[in-house]
Amino acid sequence: MKILRLPDVLQRCGLSRSSLYAQMAEGQFPQSVKISTRSVGWVESDLDDWIQDRISRASPSNHNNTVAKGDSK
């Protein structure tokens, strides 16, 4: 199990910091875990599950277009 800090989480999920915290407040993003007095992180597997859920909910045509664009580089 690995704990990710905010910069890694933002890079993986593609959200802005304010959007991430807004979605957390609404229960739509994994909650952070306190790792010290002034530090928080996110459990990597929770973030991976959230990303996979987003991919699964996307329409197949949108996902295929994204993959096709990435493959053409």
mmCIF file of the N, C-alpha and C atoms, coordinates in Angstrom:
data_MODEL
# 
_entry.id   MODEL 
# 
loop_
_atom_site.group_PDB 
_atom_site.id 
_atom_site.type_symbol 
_atom_site.label_atom_id 
_atom_site.label_alt_id 
_atom_site.label_comp_id 
_atom_site.label_asym_id 
_atom_site.label_entity_id 
_atom_site.label_seq_id 
_atom_site.pdbx_PDB_ins_code 
_atom_site.Cartn_x 
_atom_site.Cartn_y 
_atom_site.Cartn_z 
_atom_site.occupancy 
_atom_site.B_iso_or_equiv 
_atom_site.pdbx_formal_charge 
_atom_site.auth_seq_id 
_atom_site.auth_comp_id 
_atom_site.auth_asym_id 
_atom_site.auth_atom_id 
_atom_site.pdbx_PDB_model_num 
ATOM 1   N N  . MET A 1 1  ? 0.853   -1.167 0.000   1.00 0.00 ? 1  MET A N  1 
ATOM 2   C CA . MET A 1 1  ? 0.000   0.000  0.000   1.00 0.00 ? 1  MET A CA 1 
ATOM 3   C C  . MET A 1 1  ? 0.900   1.230  0.000   1.00 0.00 ? 1  MET A C  1 
ATOM 4   N N  . LYS A 1 2  ? 0.534   2.205  -0.832  1.00 0.00 ? 2  LYS A N  1 
ATOM 5   C CA . LYS A 1 2  ? 1.330   3.410  -0.971  1.00 0.00 ? 2  LYS A CA 1 
ATOM 6   C C  . LYS A 1 2  ? 0.452   4.634  -0.761  1.00 0.00 ? 2  LYS A C  1 
ATOM 7   N N  . ILE A 1 3  ? 1.009   5.645  -0.108  1.00 0.00 ? 3  ILE A N  1 
ATOM 8   C CA . ILE A 1 3  ? 0.296   6.904  0.087   1.00 0.00 ? 3  ILE A CA 1 
ATOM 9   C C  . ILE A 1 3  ? 0.900   7.937  -0.844  1.00 0.00 ? 3  ILE A C  1 
ATOM 10  N N  . LEU A 1 4  ? 0.028   8.596  -1.596  1.00 0.00 ? 4  LEU A N  1 
ATOM 11  C CA . LEU A 1 4  ? 0.461   9.613  -2.556  1.00 0.00 ? 4  LEU A CA 1 
ATOM 12  C C  . LEU A 1 4  ? 0.224   11.002 -1.985  1.00 0.00 ? 4  LEU A C  1 
ATOM 13  N N  . ARG A 1 5  ? 1.145   11.897 -2.237  1.00 0.00 ? 5  ARG A N  1 
ATOM 14  C CA . ARG A 1 5  ? 0.996   13.291 -1.822  1.00 0.00 ? 5  ARG A CA 1 
ATOM 15  C C  . ARG A 1 5  ? 0.270   14.063 -2.910  1.00 0.00 ? 5  ARG A C  1 
ATOM 16  N N  . LEU A 1 6  ? -0.172  15.270 -2.584  1.00 0.00 ? 6  LEU A N  1 
ATOM 17  C CA . LEU A 1 6  ? -1.029  16.065 -3.453  1.00 0.00 ? 6  LEU A CA 1 
ATOM 18  C C  . LEU A 1 6  ? -0.498  16.239 -4.880  1.00 0.00 ? 6  LEU A C  1 
ATOM 19  N N  . PRO A 1 7  ? 0.764   16.608 -5.085  1.00 0.00 ? 7  PRO A N  1 
ATOM 20  C CA . PRO A 1 7  ? 1.215   16.787 -6.483  1.00 0.00 ? 7  PRO A CA 1 
ATOM 21  C C  . PRO A 1 7  ? 1.038   15.528 -7.340  1.00 0.00 ? 7  PRO A C  1 
ATOM 22  N N  . ASP A 1 8  ? 1.318   14.363 -6.764  1.00 0.00 ? 8  ASP A N  1 
ATOM 23  C CA . ASP A 1 8  ? 1.138   13.109 -7.506  1.00 0.00 ? 8  ASP A CA 1 
ATOM 24  C C  . ASP A 1 8  ? -0.336  12.837 -7.786  1.00 0.00 ? 8  ASP A C  1 
ATOM 25  N N  . VAL A 1 9  ? -1.184  13.135 -6.811  1.00 0.00 ? 9  VAL A N  1 
ATOM 26  C CA . VAL A 1 9  ? -2.629  12.916 -6.980  1.00 0.00 ? 9  VAL A CA 1 
ATOM 27  C C  . VAL A 1 9  ? -3.169  13.823 -8.085  1.00 0.00 ? 9  VAL A C  1 
ATOM 28  N N  . LEU A 1 10 ? -2.776  15.096 -8.066  1.00 0.00 ? 10 LEU A N  1 
ATOM 29  C CA . LEU A 1 10 ? -3.249  16.030 -9.083  1.00 0.00 ? 10 LEU A CA 1 
ATOM 30  C C  . LEU A 1 10 ? -2.792  15.607 -10.474 1.00 0.00 ? 10 LEU A C  1 
ATOM 31  N N  . GLN A 1 11 ? -1.562  15.134 -10.576 1.00 0.00 ? 11 GLN A N  1 
ATOM 32  C CA . GLN A 1 11 ? -1.056  14.690 -11.875 1.00 0.00 ? 11 GLN A CA 1 
ATOM 33  C C  . GLN A 1 11 ? -1.827  13.471 -12.376 1.00 0.00 ? 11 GLN A C  1 
ATOM 34  N N  . ARG A 1 12 ? -2.115  12.543 -11.497 1.00 0.00 ? 12 ARG A N  1 
ATOM 35  C CA . ARG A 1 12 ? -2.819  11.322 -11.905 1.00 0.00 ? 12 ARG A CA 1 
ATOM 36  C C  . ARG A 1 12 ? -4.273  11.559 -12.267 1.00 0.00 ? 12 ARG A C  1 
ATOM 37  N N  . CYS A 1 13 ? -4.958  12.397 -11.490 1.00 0.00 ? 13 CYS A N  1 
ATOM 38  C CA . CYS A 1 13 ? -6.404  12.542 -11.703 1.00 0.00 ? 13 CYS A CA 1 
ATOM 39  C C  . CYS A 1 13 ? -6.753  13.648 -12.697 1.00 0.00 ? 13 CYS A C  1 
ATOM 40  N N  . GLY A 1 14 ? -5.865  14.590 -12.912 1.00 0.00 ? 14 GLY A N  1 
ATOM 41  C CA . GLY A 1 14 ? -6.127  15.646 -13.878 1.00 0.00 ? 14 GLY A CA 1 
ATOM 42  C C  . GLY A 1 14 ? -7.011  16.770 -13.371 1.00 0.00 ? 14 GLY A C  1 
ATOM 43  N N  . LEU A 1 15 ? -7.321  16.773 -12.090 1.00 0.00 ? 15 LEU A N  1 
ATOM 44  C CA . LEU A 1 15 ? -8.141  17.833 -11.510 1.00 0.00 ? 15 LEU A CA 1 
ATOM 45  C C  . LEU A 1 15 ? -7.261  18.956 -10.990 1.00 0.00 ? 15 LEU A C  1 
ATOM 46  N N  . SER A 1 16 ? -7.842  20.133 -10.856 1.00 0.00 ? 16 SER A N  1 
ATOM 47  C CA . SER A 1 16 ? -7.149  21.213 -10.167 1.00 0.00 ? 16 SER A CA 1 
ATOM 48  C C  . SER A 1 16 ? -7.268  20.948 -8.664  1.00 0.00 ? 16 SER A C  1 
ATOM 49  N N  . ARG A 1 17 ? -6.443  21.640 -7.893  1.00 0.00 ? 17 ARG A N  1 
ATOM 50  C CA . ARG A 1 17 ? -6.482  21.470 -6.443  1.00 0.00 ? 17 ARG A CA 1 
ATOM 51  C C  . ARG A 1 17 ? -7.865  21.822 -5.895  1.00 0.00 ? 17 ARG A C  1 
ATOM 52  N N  . SER A 1 18 ? -8.430  22.944 -6.354  1.00 0.00 ? 18 SER A N  1 
ATOM 53  C CA . SER A 1 18 ? -9.734  23.365 -5.836  1.00 0.00 ? 18 SER A CA 1 
ATOM 54  C C  . SER A 1 18 ? -10.837 22.383 -6.228  1.00 0.00 ? 18 SER A C  1 
ATOM 55  N N  . SER A 1 19 ? -10.781 21.833 -7.444  1.00 0.00 ? 19 SER A N  1 
ATOM 56  C CA . SER A 1 19 ? -11.777 20.847 -7.870  1.00 0.00 ? 19 SER A CA 1 
ATOM 57  C C  . SER A 1 19 ? -11.654 19.564 -7.058  1.00 0.00 ? 19 SER A C  1 
ATOM 58  N N  . LEU A 1 20 ? -10.434 19.152 -6.777  1.00 0.00 ? 20 LEU A N  1 
ATOM 59  C CA . LEU A 1 20 ? -10.213 17.943 -5.984  1.00 0.00 ? 20 LEU A CA 1 
ATOM 60  C C  . LEU A 1 20 ? -10.862 18.092 -4.606  1.00 0.00 ? 20 LEU A C  1 
ATOM 61  N N  . TYR A 1 21 ? -10.569 19.199 -3.932  1.00 0.00 ? 21 TYR A N  1 
ATOM 62  C CA . TYR A 1 21 ? -11.131 19.395 -2.592  1.00 0.00 ? 21 TYR A CA 1 
ATOM 63  C C  . TYR A 1 21 ? -12.649 19.589 -2.631  1.00 0.00 ? 21 TYR A C  1 
ATOM 64  N N  . ALA A 1 22 ? -13.171 20.212 -3.669  1.00 0.00 ? 22 ALA A N  1 
ATOM 65  C CA . ALA A 1 22 ? -14.625 20.367 -3.799  1.00 0.00 ? 22 ALA A CA 1 
ATOM 66  C C  . ALA A 1 22 ? -15.274 18.995 -3.971  1.00 0.00 ? 22 ALA A C  1 
ATOM 67  N N  . GLN A 1 23 ? -14.678 18.150 -4.810  1.00 0.00 ? 23 GLN A N  1 
ATOM 68  C CA . GLN A 1 23 ? -15.233 16.804 -5.005  1.00 0.00 ? 23 GLN A CA 1 
ATOM 69  C C  . GLN A 1 23 ? -15.103 15.968 -3.740  1.00 0.00 ? 23 GLN A C  1 
ATOM 70  N N  . MET A 1 24 ? -14.022 16.155 -2.986  1.00 0.00 ? 24 MET A N  1 
ATOM 71  C CA . MET A 1 24 ? -13.889 15.457 -1.697  1.00 0.00 ? 24 MET A CA 1 
ATOM 72  C C  . MET A 1 24 ? -15.019 15.861 -0.759  1.00 0.00 ? 24 MET A C  1 
ATOM 73  N N  . ALA A 1 25 ? -15.296 17.159 -0.708  1.00 0.00 ? 25 ALA A N  1 
ATOM 74  C CA . ALA A 1 25 ? -16.352 17.668 0.183   1.00 0.00 ? 25 ALA A CA 1 
ATOM 75  C C  . ALA A 1 25 ? -17.722 17.113 -0.196  1.00 0.00 ? 25 ALA A C  1 
ATOM 76  N N  . GLU A 1 26 ? -17.914 16.847 -1.488  1.00 0.00 ? 26 GLU A N  1 
ATOM 77  C CA . GLU A 1 26 ? -19.181 16.297 -1.973  1.00 0.00 ? 26 GLU A CA 1 
ATOM 78  C C  . GLU A 1 26 ? -19.213 14.774 -1.923  1.00 0.00 ? 26 GLU A C  1 
ATOM 79  N N  . GLY A 1 27 ? -18.141 14.154 -1.479  1.00 0.00 ? 27 GLY A N  1 
ATOM 80  C CA . GLY A 1 27 ? -18.076 12.697 -1.403  1.00 0.00 ? 27 GLY A CA 1 
ATOM 81  C C  . GLY A 1 27 ? -17.855 12.035 -2.750  1.00 0.00 ? 27 GLY A C  1 
ATOM 82  N N  . GLN A 1 28 ? -17.347 12.792 -3.719  1.00 0.00 ? 28 GLN A N  1 
ATOM 83  C CA . GLN A 1 28 ? -17.146 12.265 -5.075  1.00 0.00 ? 28 GLN A CA 1 
ATOM 84  C C  . GLN A 1 28 ? -15.688 11.971 -5.384  1.00 0.00 ? 28 GLN A C  1 
ATOM 85  N N  . PHE A 1 29 ? -14.807 12.105 -4.389  1.00 0.00 ? 29 PHE A N  1 
ATOM 86  C CA . PHE A 1 29 ? -13.386 11.833 -4.566  1.00 0.00 ? 29 PHE A CA 1 
ATOM 87  C C  . PHE A 1 29 ? -12.902 11.170 -3.281  1.00 0.00 ? 29 PHE A C  1 
ATOM 88  N N  . PRO A 1 30 ? -11.943 10.263 -3.379  1.00 0.00 ? 30 PRO A N  1 
ATOM 89  C CA . PRO A 1 30 ? -11.462 9.588  -2.163  1.00 0.00 ? 30 PRO A CA 1 
ATOM 90  C C  . PRO A 1 30 ? -10.981 10.588 -1.102  1.00 0.00 ? 30 PRO A C  1 
ATOM 91  N N  . GLN A 1 31 ? -11.277 10.275 0.135   1.00 0.00 ? 31 GLN A N  1 
ATOM 92  C CA . GLN A 1 31 ? -10.858 11.120 1.241   1.00 0.00 ? 31 GLN A CA 1 
ATOM 93  C C  . GLN A 1 31 ? -9.356  10.965 1.488   1.00 0.00 ? 31 GLN A C  1 
ATOM 94  N N  . SER A 1 32 ? -8.746  12.045 1.921   1.00 0.00 ? 32 SER A N  1 
ATOM 95  C CA . SER A 1 32 ? -7.332  12.003 2.266   1.00 0.00 ? 32 SER A CA 1 
ATOM 96  C C  . SER A 1 32 ? -7.170  11.357 3.642   1.00 0.00 ? 32 SER A C  1 
ATOM 97  N N  . VAL A 1 33 ? -5.956  10.907 3.909   1.00 0.00 ? 33 VAL A N  1 
ATOM 98  C CA . VAL A 1 33 ? -5.622  10.344 5.214   1.00 0.00 ? 33 VAL A CA 1 
ATOM 99  C C  . VAL A 1 33 ? -4.526  11.205 5.828   1.00 0.00 ? 33 VAL A C  1 
ATOM 100 N N  . LYS A 1 34 ? -4.635  11.438 7.099   1.00 0.00 ? 34 LYS A N  1 
ATOM 101 C CA . LYS A 1 34 ? -3.640  12.248 7.792   1.00 0.00 ? 34 LYS A CA 1 
ATOM 102 C C  . LYS A 1 34 ? -2.393  11.397 8.016   1.00 0.00 ? 34 LYS A C  1 
ATOM 103 N N  . ILE A 1 35 ? -1.233  11.912 7.592   1.00 0.00 ? 35 ILE A N  1 
ATOM 104 C CA . ILE A 1 35 ? -0.004  11.138 7.754   1.00 0.00 ? 35 ILE A CA 1 
ATOM 105 C C  . ILE A 1 35 ? 0.958   11.786 8.755   1.00 0.00 ? 35 ILE A C  1 
ATOM 106 N N  . SER A 1 36 ? 0.684   13.017 9.128   1.00 0.00 ? 36 SER A N  1 
ATOM 107 C CA . SER A 1 36 ? 1.409   13.681 10.213  1.00 0.00 ? 36 SER A CA 1 
ATOM 108 C C  . SER A 1 36 ? 0.587   14.883 10.646  1.00 0.00 ? 36 SER A C  1 
ATOM 109 N N  . THR A 1 37 ? 1.114   15.661 11.536  1.00 0.00 ? 37 THR A N  1 
ATOM 110 C CA . THR A 1 37 ? 0.376   16.808 12.069  1.00 0.00 ? 37 THR A CA 1 
ATOM 111 C C  . THR A 1 37 ? -0.093  17.752 10.977  1.00 0.00 ? 37 THR A C  1 
ATOM 112 N N  . ARG A 1 38 ? 0.761   17.991 9.970   1.00 0.00 ? 38 ARG A N  1 
ATOM 113 C CA . ARG A 1 38 ? 0.425   18.963 8.929   1.00 0.00 ? 38 ARG A CA 1 
ATOM 114 C C  . ARG A 1 38 ? 0.445   18.371 7.529   1.00 0.00 ? 38 ARG A C  1 
ATOM 115 N N  . SER A 1 39 ? 0.352   17.057 7.416   1.00 0.00 ? 39 SER A N  1 
ATOM 116 C CA . SER A 1 39 ? 0.442   16.414 6.098   1.00 0.00 ? 39 SER A CA 1 
ATOM 117 C C  . SER A 1 39 ? -0.685  15.416 5.887   1.00 0.00 ? 39 SER A C  1 
ATOM 118 N N  . VAL A 1 40 ? -1.177  15.403 4.655   1.00 0.00 ? 40 VAL A N  1 
ATOM 119 C CA . VAL A 1 40 ? -2.167  14.402 4.267   1.00 0.00 ? 40 VAL A CA 1 
ATOM 120 C C  . VAL A 1 40 ? -1.704  13.732 2.981   1.00 0.00 ? 40 VAL A C  1 
ATOM 121 N N  . GLY A 1 41 ? -2.292  12.603 2.698   1.00 0.00 ? 41 GLY A N  1 
ATOM 122 C CA . GLY A 1 41 ? -2.015  11.891 1.465   1.00 0.00 ? 41 GLY A CA 1 
ATOM 123 C C  . GLY A 1 41 ? -3.238  11.079 1.091   1.00 0.00 ? 41 GLY A C  1 
ATOM 124 N N  . TRP A 1 42 ? -3.166  10.414 -0.039  1.00 0.00 ? 42 TRP A N  1 
ATOM 125 C CA . TRP A 1 42 ? -4.263  9.590  -0.524  1.00 0.00 ? 42 TRP A CA 1 
ATOM 126 C C  . TRP A 1 42 ? -3.742  8.188  -0.756  1.00 0.00 ? 42 TRP A C  1 
ATOM 127 N N  . VAL A 1 43 ? -4.536  7.202  -0.416  1.00 0.00 ? 43 VAL A N  1 
ATOM 128 C CA . VAL A 1 43 ? -4.163  5.809  -0.631  1.00 0.00 ? 43 VAL A CA 1 
ATOM 129 C C  . VAL A 1 43 ? -4.200  5.547  -2.139  1.00 0.00 ? 43 VAL A C  1 
ATOM 130 N N  . GLU A 1 44 ? -3.091  5.057  -2.672  1.00 0.00 ? 44 GLU A N  1 
ATOM 131 C CA . GLU A 1 44 ? -2.948  4.872  -4.111  1.00 0.00 ? 44 GLU A CA 1 
ATOM 132 C C  . GLU A 1 44 ? -4.058  3.999  -4.686  1.00 0.00 ? 44 GLU A C  1 
ATOM 133 N N  . SER A 1 45 ? -4.411  2.926  -4.010  1.00 0.00 ? 45 SER A N  1 
ATOM 134 C CA . SER A 1 45 ? -5.447  2.030  -4.535  1.00 0.00 ? 45 SER A CA 1 
ATOM 135 C C  . SER A 1 45 ? -6.816  2.713  -4.573  1.00 0.00 ? 45 SER A C  1 
ATOM 136 N N  . ASP A 1 46 ? -7.097  3.624  -3.614  1.00 0.00 ? 46 ASP A N  1 
ATOM 137 C CA . ASP A 1 46 ? -8.354  4.384  -3.647  1.00 0.00 ? 46 ASP A CA 1 
ATOM 138 C C  . ASP A 1 46 ? -8.393  5.295  -4.869  1.00 0.00 ? 46 ASP A C  1 
ATOM 139 N N  . LEU A 1 47 ? -7.278  5.933  -5.163  1.00 0.00 ? 47 LEU A N  1 
ATOM 140 C CA . LEU A 1 47 ? -7.204  6.809  -6.329  1.00 0.00 ? 47 LEU A CA 1 
ATOM 141 C C  . LEU A 1 47 ? -7.320  6.000  -7.616  1.00 0.00 ? 47 LEU A C  1 
ATOM 142 N N  . ASP A 1 48 ? -6.642  4.858  -7.671  1.00 0.00 ? 48 ASP A N  1 
ATOM 143 C CA . ASP A 1 48 ? -6.733  3.999  -8.855  1.00 0.00 ? 48 ASP A CA 1 
ATOM 144 C C  . ASP A 1 48 ? -8.173  3.543  -9.089  1.00 0.00 ? 48 ASP A C  1 
ATOM 145 N N  . ASP A 1 49 ? -8.875  3.193  -8.014  1.00 0.00 ? 49 ASP A N  1 
ATOM 146 C CA . ASP A 1 49 ? -10.282 2.786  -8.133  1.00 0.00 ? 49 ASP A CA 1 
ATOM 147 C C  . ASP A 1 49 ? -11.141 3.934  -8.655  1.00 0.00 ? 49 ASP A C  1 
ATOM 148 N N  . TRP A 1 50 ? -10.898 5.164  -8.162  1.00 0.00 ? 50 TRP A N  1 
ATOM 149 C CA . TRP A 1 50 ? -11.650 6.332  -8.603  1.00 0.00 ? 50 TRP A CA 1 
ATOM 150 C C  . TRP A 1 50 ? -11.422 6.571  -10.097 1.00 0.00 ? 50 TRP A C  1 
ATOM 151 N N  . ILE A 1 51 ? -10.174 6.482  -10.529 1.00 0.00 ? 51 ILE A N  1 
ATOM 152 C CA . ILE A 1 51 ? -9.853  6.683  -11.948 1.00 0.00 ? 51 ILE A CA 1 
ATOM 153 C C  . ILE A 1 51 ? -10.521 5.607  -12.804 1.00 0.00 ? 51 ILE A C  1 
ATOM 154 N N  . GLN A 1 52 ? -10.449 4.358  -12.374 1.00 0.00 ? 52 GLN A N  1 
ATOM 155 C CA . GLN A 1 52 ? -11.068 3.269  -13.130 1.00 0.00 ? 52 GLN A CA 1 
ATOM 156 C C  . GLN A 1 52 ? -12.581 3.455  -13.215 1.00 0.00 ? 52 GLN A C  1 
ATOM 157 N N  . ASP A 1 53 ? -13.191 3.932  -12.131 1.00 0.00 ? 53 ASP A N  1 
ATOM 158 C CA . ASP A 1 53 ? -14.628 4.188  -12.139 1.00 0.00 ? 53 ASP A CA 1 
ATOM 159 C C  . ASP A 1 53 ? -14.976 5.277  -13.147 1.00 0.00 ? 53 ASP A C  1 
ATOM 160 N N  . ARG A 1 54 ? -14.167 6.328  -13.213 1.00 0.00 ? 54 ARG A N  1 
ATOM 161 C CA . ARG A 1 54 ? -14.390 7.396  -14.188 1.00 0.00 ? 54 ARG A CA 1 
ATOM 162 C C  . ARG A 1 54 ? -14.280 6.863  -15.612 1.00 0.00 ? 54 ARG A C  1 
ATOM 163 N N  . ILE A 1 55 ? -13.297 6.028  -15.865 1.00 0.00 ? 55 ILE A N  1 
ATOM 164 C CA . ILE A 1 55 ? -13.120 5.435  -17.189 1.00 0.00 ? 55 ILE A CA 1 
ATOM 165 C C  . ILE A 1 55 ? -14.310 4.548  -17.530 1.00 0.00 ? 55 ILE A C  1 
ATOM 166 N N  . SER A 1 56 ? -14.752 3.742  -16.576 1.00 0.00 ? 56 SER A N  1 
ATOM 167 C CA . SER A 1 56 ? -15.876 2.833  -16.800 1.00 0.00 ? 56 SER A CA 1 
ATOM 168 C C  . SER A 1 56 ? -17.164 3.576  -17.100 1.00 0.00 ? 56 SER A C  1 
ATOM 169 N N  . ARG A 1 57 ? -17.334 4.758  -16.474 1.00 0.00 ? 57 ARG A N  1 
ATOM 170 C CA . ARG A 1 57 ? -18.560 5.528  -16.679 1.00 0.00 ? 57 ARG A CA 1 
ATOM 171 C C  . ARG A 1 57 ? -18.550 6.326  -17.973 1.00 0.00 ? 57 ARG A C  1 
ATOM 172 N N  . ALA A 1 58 ? -17.376 6.520  -18.555 1.00 0.00 ? 58 ALA A N  1 
ATOM 173 C CA . ALA A 1 58 ? -17.283 7.263  -19.807 1.00 0.00 ? 58 ALA A CA 1 
ATOM 174 C C  . ALA A 1 58 ? -17.888 6.429  -20.926 1.00 0.00 ? 58 ALA A C  1 
ATOM 175 N N  . SER A 1 59 ? -18.469 7.087  -21.897 1.00 0.00 ? 59 SER A N  1 
ATOM 176 C CA . SER A 1 59 ? -19.037 6.329  -23.008 1.00 0.00 ? 59 SER A CA 1 
ATOM 177 C C  . SER A 1 59 ? -17.907 5.707  -23.812 1.00 0.00 ? 59 SER A C  1 
ATOM 178 N N  . PRO A 1 60 ? -18.114 4.508  -24.327 1.00 0.00 ? 60 PRO A N  1 
ATOM 179 C CA . PRO A 1 60 ? -17.061 3.829  -25.085 1.00 0.00 ? 60 PRO A CA 1 
ATOM 180 C C  . PRO A 1 60 ? -16.532 4.650  -26.247 1.00 0.00 ? 60 PRO A C  1 
ATOM 181 N N  . SER A 1 61 ? -17.383 5.420  -26.920 1.00 0.00 ? 61 SER A N  1 
ATOM 182 C CA . SER A 1 61 ? -16.915 6.211  -28.068 1.00 0.00 ? 61 SER A CA 1 
ATOM 183 C C  . SER A 1 61 ? -15.963 7.314  -27.617 1.00 0.00 ? 61 SER A C  1 
ATOM 184 N N  . ASN A 1 62 ? -16.229 7.950  -26.469 1.00 0.00 ? 62 ASN A N  1 
ATOM 185 C CA . ASN A 1 62 ? -15.322 8.982  -25.966 1.00 0.00 ? 62 ASN A CA 1 
ATOM 186 C C  . ASN A 1 62 ? -13.987 8.388  -25.560 1.00 0.00 ? 62 ASN A C  1 
ATOM 187 N N  . HIS A 1 63 ? -14.025 7.241  -24.906 1.00 0.00 ? 63 HIS A N  1 
ATOM 188 C CA . HIS A 1 63 ? -12.794 6.603  -24.457 1.00 0.00 ? 63 HIS A CA 1 
ATOM 189 C C  . HIS A 1 63 ? -11.966 6.161  -25.654 1.00 0.00 ? 63 HIS A C  1 
ATOM 190 N N  . ASN A 1 64 ? -12.592 5.618  -26.675 1.00 0.00 ? 64 ASN A N  1 
ATOM 191 C CA . ASN A 1 64 ? -11.859 5.180  -27.862 1.00 0.00 ? 64 ASN A CA 1 
ATOM 192 C C  . ASN A 1 64 ? -11.218 6.358  -28.576 1.00 0.00 ? 64 ASN A C  1 
ATOM 193 N N  . ASN A 1 65 ? -11.906 7.505  -28.637 1.00 0.00 ? 65 ASN A N  1 
ATOM 194 C CA . ASN A 1 65 ? -11.332 8.685  -29.274 1.00 0.00 ? 65 ASN A CA 1 
ATOM 195 C C  . ASN A 1 65 ? -10.106 9.171  -28.513 1.00 0.00 ? 65 ASN A C  1 
ATOM 196 N N  . THR A 1 66 ? -10.171 9.134  -27.192 1.00 0.00 ? 66 THR A N  1 
ATOM 197 C CA . THR A 1 66 ? -9.039  9.562  -26.389 1.00 0.00 ? 66 THR A CA 1 
ATOM 198 C C  . THR A 1 66 ? -7.847  8.653  -26.612 1.00 0.00 ? 66 THR A C  1 
ATOM 199 N N  . VAL A 1 67 ? -8.084  7.344  -26.636 1.00 0.00 ? 67 VAL A N  1 
ATOM 200 C CA . VAL A 1 67 ? -7.009  6.391  -26.839 1.00 0.00 ? 67 VAL A CA 1 
ATOM 201 C C  . VAL A 1 67 ? -6.417  6.568  -28.227 1.00 0.00 ? 67 VAL A C  1 
ATOM 202 N N  . ALA A 1 68 ? -7.264  6.755  -29.227 1.00 0.00 ? 68 ALA A N  1 
ATOM 203 C CA . ALA A 1 68 ? -6.787  6.913  -30.597 1.00 0.00 ? 68 ALA A CA 1 
ATOM 204 C C  . ALA A 1 68 ? -5.900  8.146  -30.720 1.00 0.00 ? 68 ALA A C  1 
ATOM 205 N N  . LYS A 1 69 ? -6.268  9.259  -30.074 1.00 0.00 ? 69 LYS A N  1 
ATOM 206 C CA . LYS A 1 69 ? -5.459  10.469 -30.124 1.00 0.00 ? 69 LYS A CA 1 
ATOM 207 C C  . LYS A 1 69 ? -4.109  10.233 -29.473 1.00 0.00 ? 69 LYS A C  1 
ATOM 208 N N  . GLY A 1 70 ? -4.098  9.521  -28.348 1.00 0.00 ? 70 GLY A N  1 
ATOM 209 C CA . GLY A 1 70 ? -2.852  9.228  -27.655 1.00 0.00 ? 70 GLY A CA 1 
ATOM 210 C C  . GLY A 1 70 ? -1.942  8.328  -28.451 1.00 0.00 ? 70 GLY A C  1 
ATOM 211 N N  . ASP A 1 71 ? -2.517  7.416  -29.235 1.00 0.00 ? 71 ASP A N  1 
ATOM 212 C CA . ASP A 1 71 ? -1.724  6.482  -30.027 1.00 0.00 ? 71 ASP A CA 1 
ATOM 213 C C  . ASP A 1 71 ? -1.069  7.149  -31.234 1.00 0.00 ? 71 ASP A C  1 
ATOM 214 N N  . SER A 1 72 ? -1.622  8.271  -31.691 1.00 0.00 ? 72 SER A N  1 
ATOM 215 C CA . SER A 1 72 ? -1.122  8.904  -32.907 1.00 0.00 ? 72 SER A CA 1 
ATOM 216 C C  . SER A 1 72 ? 0.125   9.745  -32.673 1.00 0.00 ? 72 SER A C  1 
ATOM 217 N N  . LYS A 1 73 ? 0.529   9.916  -31.425 1.00 0.00 ? 73 LYS A N  1 
ATOM 218 C CA . LYS A 1 73 ? 1.718   10.736 -31.134 1.00 0.00 ? 73 LYS A CA 1 
ATOM 219 C C  . LYS A 1 73 ? 2.986   10.032 -31.533 1.00 0.00 ? 73 LYS A C  1 
# 
